Structure formats: structure tokens, C-alpha cells
């Protein structure tokens, strides 16, 4: 019989879900920032649906 204390097995990562969520949030915000900095979507031509009609003005 040995007198050494038993070593506890390593504890599971209790914050794994939080870590995964934080990584996904960081990736999404980096993608949004890259989208904005690289120009994003620009619709320079107005479609006919965007122009208000004269009937709406009265």
C-alpha cells in the first residue's frame, strides 16, 4: 500500500458552452466588420418601388 494521496482526474471544462458561444460571437462580429470595411452592399440605383409615388403626396 502506498502513502501517496490519490490524484484527482482532470475536471471537465464547465465553461465549454460559454467559450464556444464567445468564439462564434467574435467570428460574427469580425465578419460584420470586414463586410462594412470592404464596402458591403451598396444599391446605387433606386428601384421603382423605392421612389414615392405622386399619389402618396396628395
N, C-alpha and C positions, 0 to 999 in steps of 0.2 A: 504494500500500500504506500502511496506517495503522500507527502505532506504539502505538495504544491496546491494552491487553490485552482479550482476549475475555471477555465476561461469561458466567458460568455460568447455565444456566437454573435457575429455582427448583426446589429439591428437592421431591419428593413428600412428602406427610405420612406419615411412617413410623409414627406412633402413632395413626393414624385408628381402628383397631380398638379400641385401648385407650380412646380418647376416647368412642367410641360405647358401649362396654360401661359406662364410668363414668356416662355420661348415662342409660342405661337403669337402672342400679342406683340412681342418685339419684332417678329418677322413681318407681321401685317403692317405695323407702323413703318417699318423700313421700306416695304413695298409701296405704301401710300406716299411716303416722302420721295422716293425715286420717281414715282408717277408724276408728282407735282413738279419736281425739279427738271424732269426731262420733257416737260411741255404738256403732258396729259392730253385730254380730249378737247379740241377746240372746234366748234362748229361756227365757222366764219360766215357762212351763208344762212340767212334766215329762211326757214321753210314757210310756206303759205299759212300753216297753222299757227306760227308764232306771231304773225303780223295781226294786230287788232283790226277788225272789220269796221267799216263806217256805220253799220247798223248798231254796233255796241256803243258808239259815241252819241247816238241820239239824233 
